[in-house]
Amino acid sequence: MSNNIGMPFLDKGILQIGLSYDYNNLNTLNEGSKKLKDNSRLRTTNSVLLNLSYNFSQKFLIEALLTWVNQSREITSSFGDINVDETFGIGDGILLLRYMVLNNEVSSLTLGLGKKIPLGSTAKRNNQGILLNADLQPGSNAFDLVFTSRYSRSFNFRKSMNFSLRGTYRNTGVNNSYLGNNKYEFGNELQLYLGVSDSYLLWKQLISPSITFKYRKAGIDRINSNSIANTGGEWLFFNPSILFFIKPTISFYLKSEIPFYSNVKGTQLTPTYRFNTGIVFQVLNKKKNHNLIN
């Protein structure tokens, strides 16, 4: 979820609505940083995400993220039998308040603070009626604190080119009713993004390609304060993307995420590739809409 927050700051009174689809494929088995020759396990996540943001002043923006999640896990035995566990439903949400600390012709700095809200179910069961593990549930049954920041800068040699540094940190809460009366806590998570983007006019179409490098670190999960084996790790990703401005108030984007380094605790499935696409609408207030038309 932290991967899909961060709507841009716009003028006062503008509502932004984003609808996107996210596909995450985990088919790479790692032991530490070593890839194992084993493709018998597959995890996939299909998500539909609704982003909403509103600039109620030049300095403050409120942002919300709502999700619908479909997760599946396939394990192929040495005899060729495939065991599948699958869940779907409303996932957790995020509510953020963000503040524009600095904004001038060459640079900007924003900070944000919010919460992940446990809207999703944690009671999904497999075909045998067995309650599924926490990582397959649509929700977490825990409130998390979410911190965000973003710094961007342009330079005189090319004004349309933008360099950015973005970070999110999630301080996870505790599910106090996991498998009855146990306490489950996902590891805290840090994500850092370093990127560059530019804008071009291609056949009368304004496009904005970008390249981003992402670092993610996830802490070890815990149950009743005891560490859970084979959880937590560090990853580095390469993220190319392209943004198309269909109209001044409508944009469409394509993103991908390709891992090039993984170092996990124990033995874990790690991401193989990820794909995200979506569309963003700006709903202008009457005065701005009139000025845009004229």
SEZANU-221725 format. One record per residue (C-alpha): residue number from 1; residue in three letters; x, y, z. Coordinates in nm, 4 decimals. Layout:
<atoms>
- k_r_x_y_z
- NUM_ALA_X_Y_Z
...
</atoms>
This chain:
<atoms>
- k_r_x_y_z
- 1_MET_0.0000_0.0000_0.0000
- 2_SER_0.2820_0.2411_0.0826
- 3_ASN_0.3907_0.2038_-0.2796
- 4_ASN_0.0709_0.3740_-0.4005
- 5_ILE_0.0451_0.6946_-0.1977
- 6_GLY_0.1741_1.0407_-0.2836
- 7_MET_-0.0711_1.2334_-0.5027
- 8_PRO_0.0777_1.5633_-0.6292
- 9_PHE_0.0049_1.8984_-0.4646
- 10_LEU_-0.2166_2.1212_-0.6801
- 11_ASP_-0.4024_2.4498_-0.6312
- 12_LYS_-0.6530_2.5026_-0.3541
- 13_GLY_-0.9932_2.3436_-0.4101
- 14_ILE_-0.8876_2.0710_-0.6550
- 15_LEU_-1.0045_1.7148_-0.5967
- 16_GLN_-0.7992_1.4323_-0.7502
- 17_ILE_-0.9410_1.0856_-0.8139
- 18_GLY_-0.7123_0.8022_-0.9143
- 19_LEU_-0.8170_0.4501_-1.0094
- 20_SER_-0.5452_0.1910_-1.0683
- 21_TYR_-0.4710_-0.1795_-1.1045
- 22_ASP_-0.1625_-0.3390_-0.9490
- 23_TYR_-0.0259_-0.6874_-1.0189
- 24_ASN_0.2564_-0.8322_-0.8062
- 25_ASN_0.4217_-1.1640_-0.8989
- 26_LEU_0.6440_-1.3510_-0.6502
- 27_ASN_0.7959_-1.6586_-0.8092
- 28_THR_1.1611_-1.6241_-0.7006
- 29_LEU_1.2782_-1.8283_-0.4033
- 30_ASN_1.5703_-1.6810_-0.2122
- 31_GLU_1.7873_-1.8040_0.0707
- 32_GLY_1.9435_-1.4812_0.1921
- 33_SER_2.0675_-1.3143_-0.1275
- 34_LYS_2.1053_-1.6438_-0.3147
- 35_LYS_1.8414_-1.7419_-0.5723
- 36_LEU_1.7372_-2.1053_-0.5467
- 37_LYS_1.6484_-2.3170_-0.8481
- 38_ASP_1.2941_-2.3807_-0.7325
- 39_ASN_0.9820_-2.2500_-0.9076
- 40_SER_0.7347_-2.4734_-0.7244
- 41_ARG_0.5907_-2.1795_-0.5293
- 42_LEU_0.3981_-1.8837_-0.6659
- 43_ARG_0.2366_-1.5879_-0.4911
- 44_THR_0.0329_-1.3311_-0.6817
- 45_THR_-0.1520_-1.0218_-0.5683
- 46_ASN_-0.4086_-0.8393_-0.7791
- 47_SER_-0.5185_-0.5060_-0.6340
- 48_VAL_-0.7648_-0.2384_-0.7370
- 49_LEU_-0.6822_0.0935_-0.5726
- 50_LEU_-0.8842_0.4116_-0.5335
- 51_ASN_-0.6819_0.7241_-0.4485
- 52_LEU_-0.8534_1.0431_-0.3383
- 53_SER_-0.6874_1.3734_-0.2504
- 54_TYR_-0.8109_1.7246_-0.1878
- 55_ASN_-0.6102_2.0464_-0.1609
- 56_PHE_-0.8005_2.2471_0.0969
- 57_SER_-0.5257_2.5139_0.0966
- 58_GLN_-0.1991_2.5869_-0.0828
- 59_LYS_-0.0146_2.4218_0.2064
- 60_PHE_-0.2343_2.1297_0.3133
- 61_LEU_-0.3599_1.8239_0.1293
- 62_ILE_-0.5612_1.5319_0.2627
- 63_GLU_-0.5214_1.1960_0.0899
- 64_ALA_-0.7013_0.8627_0.1196
- 65_LEU_-0.6313_0.5203_-0.0301
- 66_LEU_-0.8912_0.2434_-0.0488
- 67_THR_-0.8133_-0.1065_-0.1768
- 68_TRP_-0.9650_-0.4297_-0.3013
- 69_VAL_-0.7260_-0.7254_-0.2907
- 70_ASN_-0.7080_-1.0727_-0.4443
- 71_GLN_-0.4199_-1.2923_-0.3227
- 72_SER_-0.3299_-1.6475_-0.4162
- 73_ARG_-0.0604_-1.8946_-0.3201
- 74_GLU_0.0233_-2.2001_-0.5313
- 75_ILE_0.2523_-2.4830_-0.4214
- 76_THR_0.3378_-2.7572_-0.6720
- 77_SER_0.4419_-3.0913_-0.5224
- 78_SER_0.7117_-3.3160_-0.6648
- 79_PHE_0.4267_-3.5304_-0.8080
- 80_GLY_0.2810_-3.2347_-0.9982
- 81_ASP_-0.0147_-3.1742_-0.7671
- 82_ILE_-0.0988_-2.8065_-0.7164
- 83_ASN_-0.2314_-2.6762_-0.3846
- 84_VAL_-0.3982_-2.3345_-0.4123
- 85_ASP_-0.5075_-2.0979_-0.1361
- 86_GLU_-0.6869_-1.7810_-0.2463
- 87_THR_-0.8525_-1.4853_-0.0760
- 88_PHE_-1.0199_-1.1693_-0.1960
- 89_GLY_-1.2060_-0.8763_-0.0497
- 90_ILE_-1.1759_-0.5198_0.0704
- 91_GLY_-0.8256_-0.4471_0.1959
- 92_ASP_-0.6975_-0.1963_0.4495
- 93_GLY_-0.6969_0.1781_0.3802
- 94_ILE_-0.4698_0.4754_0.4431
- 95_LEU_-0.5599_0.8306_0.5493
- 96_LEU_-0.2879_1.0984_0.5281
- 97_LEU_-0.2509_1.4675_0.6024
- 98_ARG_0.0351_1.6228_0.4042
- 99_TYR_0.1990_1.9632_0.4409
- 100_MET_0.3931_2.1690_0.1857
- 101_VAL_0.6995_2.2882_0.3770
- 102_LEU_0.8779_2.4465_0.0810
- 103_ASN_0.7664_2.5387_-0.2693
- 104_ASN_0.9497_2.7701_-0.5091
- 105_GLU_1.0542_2.7757_-0.8739
- 106_VAL_1.3268_2.5114_-0.8365
- 107_SER_1.2443_2.2942_-0.5353
- 108_SER_0.9684_2.1642_-0.3113
- 109_LEU_0.9461_1.9691_0.0143
- 110_THR_0.6386_1.7960_0.1550
- 111_LEU_0.5840_1.5992_0.4752
- 112_GLY_0.2951_1.3698_0.5635
- 113_LEU_0.1547_1.1848_0.8627
- 114_GLY_-0.1326_0.9402_0.8713
- 115_LYS_-0.2660_0.5996_0.9610
- 116_LYS_-0.3294_0.2690_0.7944
- 117_ILE_-0.6842_0.1756_0.8883
- 118_PRO_-0.7793_-0.1946_0.9253
- 119_LEU_-1.0803_-0.2180_0.6933
- 120_GLY_-1.0026_-0.5643_0.5544
- 121_SER_-1.1017_-0.9038_0.6863
- 122_THR_-0.8633_-1.1258_0.8840
- 123_ALA_-1.1014_-1.4219_0.8971
- 124_LYS_-1.0546_-1.5828_0.5546
- 125_ARG_-1.0276_-1.9648_0.5512
- 126_ASN_-0.9115_-2.2217_0.2948
- 127_ASN_-1.1239_-2.4960_0.1394
- 128_GLN_-1.0690_-2.7150_0.4454
- 129_GLY_-1.2003_-2.4433_0.6779
- 130_ILE_-0.8570_-2.3656_0.8222
- 131_LEU_-0.7884_-2.0010_0.9017
- 132_LEU_-0.5215_-1.8694_0.6631
- 133_ASN_-0.1981_-1.7077_0.7766
- 134_ALA_-0.1743_-1.3321_0.8270
- 135_ASP_0.0123_-1.2679_0.5010
- 136_LEU_-0.2773_-1.4092_0.2941
- 137_GLN_-0.5518_-1.2115_0.4682
- 138_PRO_-0.6906_-0.9003_0.2930
- 139_GLY_-0.6563_-0.7020_0.6169
- 140_SER_-0.4277_-0.6788_0.9176
- 141_ASN_-0.6620_-0.5888_1.2079
- 142_ALA_-0.4049_-0.3305_1.3210
- 143_PHE_-0.3603_0.0454_1.2986
- 144_ASP_-0.0207_0.1515_1.1578
- 145_LEU_0.1422_0.4938_1.1704
- 146_VAL_0.2554_0.6157_0.8276
- 147_PHE_0.5159_0.8882_0.7705
- 148_THR_0.5914_1.0304_0.4240
- 149_SER_0.8271_1.2899_0.2778
- 150_ARG_0.9183_1.4088_-0.0703
- 151_TYR_1.1827_1.6501_-0.1953
- 152_SER_1.2080_1.7498_-0.5615
- 153_ARG_1.4335_1.9867_-0.7535
- 154_SER_1.4854_2.1098_-1.1071
- 155_PHE_1.7992_2.2649_-1.2551
- 156_ASN_1.8740_2.5458_-1.4999
- 157_PHE_2.0228_2.3172_-1.7656
- 158_ARG_1.6733_2.1689_-1.8252
- 159_LYS_1.3749_2.3135_-1.6421
- 160_SER_1.1379_2.0314_-1.7397
- 161_MET_1.3632_1.7676_-1.5792
- 162_ASN_1.2844_1.6895_-1.2175
- 163_PHE_1.4914_1.5008_-0.9600
- 164_SER_1.3131_1.3650_-0.6548
- 165_LEU_1.3814_1.1842_-0.3287
- 166_ARG_1.0838_1.0259_-0.1559
- 167_GLY_1.0471_0.8185_0.1580
- 168_THR_0.7740_0.6352_0.3475
- 169_TYR_0.7990_0.4681_0.6859
- 170_ARG_0.5313_0.2441_0.8333
- 171_ASN_0.5339_0.1786_1.2086
- 172_THR_0.3138_-0.1283_1.2379
- 173_GLY_0.0496_-0.1915_1.4998
- 174_VAL_-0.0489_-0.5183_1.6664
- 175_ASN_-0.3330_-0.7558_1.5822
- 176_ASN_-0.4406_-0.8651_1.9311
- 177_SER_-0.6775_-1.1410_1.8166
- 178_TYR_-0.4647_-1.3419_1.5723
- 179_LEU_-0.5715_-1.7106_1.5691
- 180_GLY_-0.7793_-1.6447_1.8789
- 181_ASN_-0.5937_-1.4512_2.1455
- 182_ASN_-0.2420_-1.4285_2.0006
- 183_LYS_-0.0682_-1.1017_1.9130
- 184_TYR_0.0696_-1.0662_1.5600
- 185_GLU_0.2777_-0.7755_1.4348
- 186_PHE_0.4162_-0.7289_1.0852
- 187_GLY_0.7669_-0.5837_1.0690
- 188_ASN_0.8127_-0.2084_1.0339
- 189_GLU_0.8790_-0.0997_0.6765
- 190_LEU_1.0991_0.1657_0.5172
- 191_GLN_1.0879_0.2584_0.1483
- 192_LEU_1.3157_0.5117_-0.0232
- 193_TYR_1.2811_0.6307_-0.3839
- 194_LEU_1.5364_0.8207_-0.5918
- 195_GLY_1.4055_0.9238_-0.9311
- 196_VAL_1.4318_1.1505_-1.2318
- 197_SER_1.1528_1.2502_-1.4713
- 198_ASP_1.1199_1.4730_-1.7758
- 199_SER_0.8457_1.5981_-2.0079
- 200_TYR_0.8311_1.5850_-2.3871
- 201_LEU_0.5867_1.6678_-2.6624
- 202_LEU_0.5507_1.3606_-2.8839
- 203_TRP_0.3154_1.3905_-3.1841
- 204_LYS_0.1244_1.6657_-3.0011
- 205_GLN_0.0952_1.4376_-2.6968
- 206_LEU_0.2568_1.5492_-2.3704
- 207_ILE_0.4330_1.2581_-2.2035
- 208_SER_0.6485_1.2308_-1.8933
- 209_PRO_0.8793_0.9265_-1.8661
- 210_SER_1.0644_0.8580_-1.5415
- 211_ILE_1.3207_0.6228_-1.3923
- 212_THR_1.3230_0.5466_-1.0196
- 213_PHE_1.5404_0.3331_-0.7948
- 214_LYS_1.3647_0.1987_-0.4895
- 215_TYR_1.5056_0.0587_-0.1643
- 216_ARG_1.2757_-0.1372_0.0670
- 217_LYS_1.3541_-0.2753_0.4104
- 218_ALA_1.1018_-0.4813_0.6060
- 219_GLY_1.1510_-0.5859_0.9664
- 220_ILE_1.0868_-0.9327_1.1067
- 221_ASP_0.7272_-1.0266_1.1889
- 222_ARG_0.6487_-1.1195_1.5484
- 223_ILE_0.3889_-1.3325_1.7233
- 224_ASN_0.3498_-1.2785_2.0981
- 225_SER_0.6764_-1.0762_2.0796
- 226_ASN_0.8642_-1.3778_1.9387
- 227_SER_1.0401_-1.3416_1.6029
- 228_ILE_0.8957_-1.5389_1.3119
- 229_ALA_1.1479_-1.7168_1.0918
- 230_ASN_1.1646_-1.6436_0.7178
- 231_THR_1.0271_-1.2894_0.7432
- 232_GLY_1.1908_-0.9544_0.6776
- 233_GLY_1.4636_-0.8476_0.4371
- 234_GLU_1.6008_-0.5849_0.2019
- 235_TRP_1.5306_-0.5249_-0.1673
- 236_LEU_1.6437_-0.2934_-0.4473
- 237_PHE_1.4162_-0.2276_-0.7460
- 238_PHE_1.4354_-0.0530_-1.0829
- 239_ASN_1.1094_0.1288_-1.1659
- 240_PRO_1.0562_0.2689_-1.5176
- 241_SER_0.7260_0.4471_-1.5843
- 242_ILE_0.5543_0.6760_-1.8306
- 243_LEU_0.2755_0.9297_-1.7814
- 244_PHE_0.0428_1.0440_-2.0624
- 245_PHE_-0.1556_1.3678_-2.0303
- 246_ILE_-0.4750_1.2878_-2.2203
- 247_LYS_-0.6222_1.6267_-2.1233
- 248_PRO_-0.5034_1.8963_-1.8808
- 249_THR_-0.7223_1.7341_-1.6140
- 250_ILE_-0.6831_1.3650_-1.7116
- 251_SER_-0.3649_1.1585_-1.7083
- 252_PHE_-0.2895_0.7908_-1.7676
- 253_TYR_0.0215_0.6038_-1.6503
- 254_LEU_0.2078_0.2762_-1.6816
- 255_LYS_0.4621_0.1578_-1.4250
- 256_SER_0.6720_-0.1510_-1.3701
- 257_GLU_0.8939_-0.2717_-1.0877
- 258_ILE_1.1877_-0.5046_-1.1473
- 259_PRO_1.4006_-0.6307_-0.8552
- 260_PHE_1.7768_-0.6495_-0.9064
- 261_TYR_1.8854_-0.7295_-0.5477
- 262_SER_1.7140_-0.9236_-0.2701
- 263_ASN_1.8509_-1.0259_0.0678
- 264_VAL_1.5894_-1.1934_0.2845
- 265_LYS_1.5926_-1.3452_0.6304
- 266_GLY_1.5967_-1.7227_0.5957
- 267_THR_1.4228_-1.8650_0.2879
- 268_GLN_1.1439_-1.6659_0.1265
- 269_LEU_0.9585_-1.5984_-0.1944
- 270_THR_1.0634_-1.2573_-0.3237
- 271_PRO_0.9164_-1.0357_-0.5969
- 272_THR_0.9818_-1.1385_-0.9575
- 273_TYR_0.8084_-0.8427_-1.1231
- 274_ARG_0.5313_-0.5929_-1.0660
- 275_PHE_0.3036_-0.3943_-1.2977
- 276_ASN_0.0779_-0.0980_-1.2256
- 277_THR_-0.1493_0.1085_-1.4478
- 278_GLY_-0.4076_0.3715_-1.3722
- 279_ILE_-0.5868_0.6933_-1.4577
- 280_VAL_-0.6109_1.0169_-1.2597
- 281_PHE_-0.8850_1.2799_-1.2886
- 282_GLN_-0.8771_1.6341_-1.1553
- 283_VAL_-1.2106_1.7822_-1.0527
- 284_LEU_-1.1722_2.1618_-1.0607
- 285_ASN_-1.3809_2.4093_-0.8676
- 286_LYS_-1.6123_2.6247_-1.0785
- 287_LYS_-1.3770_2.9229_-1.0983
- 288_LYS_-1.0743_2.7198_-1.2082
- 289_ASN_-1.2834_2.5179_-1.4518
- 290_HIS_-1.4098_2.8410_-1.6114
- 291_ASN_-1.0545_2.9766_-1.6445
- 292_LEU_-0.9362_2.6485_-1.7994
- 293_ILE_-1.2145_2.6521_-2.0602
- 294_ASN_-1.1403_3.0116_-2.1537
</atoms>
